[in-house]
Amino acid sequence: MFEVNVLGGDRTALAGHFGTAPGDRFATVPHHPVDRMRLLDAALATPCAG
């Protein structure tokens, strides 16, 4: 199972956070859980596959 969070061009800082932050990258980012996935509140789209 995996999730995809599609970010807009104005979310470069958030994209950079997920590319460089150590540990649990979701700990300080607003998101909501769906099943065992974590979907970003700031995402434009969140297609999921299971």
N, C-alpha and C positions, 0 to 999 in steps of 0.2 A: 504494500500500500504506500502511496506517496501523495503529497499535495504540491500544488504549484500556486504561488502567490505572485500575480502579475502586478508590477508597480508602474505608476506613471512616471514620466520624465522629471517631475518635480520631487521625486522621492529618492534622489541620488544619495542623500545622507543615510537613509534607511537601508538602501542596498549596500552601501559601504559598511554599515554596521554588521550586516550578516556576512560580509566577506572578510571581516577582520576581527570581530569581537571573539574573545575566548569564552569557553564555558557555554552555559545555557543562553543562547542568543535571544530567546523569547522572554527572558526574565524581566526585562525593562521595556518591552514593546507591547502596546495594546494589541491583543489578539483574542480569539475565542476558539475553544476546543470543539471539534466535531468528530465524534468517535475517538480515535487515537491521533487525530491530526490537529495541528494548530494553524488556524487561518488568520492572517493579518487583517486588522480592522482597516488599515490604510490601502489595502489591495484594491485594484480596479476589477479584478476577476480572480476567482479561485477555483479553477477546474480540478476535480478530484478523480482519482482512479483507484480502484481497490481490487 
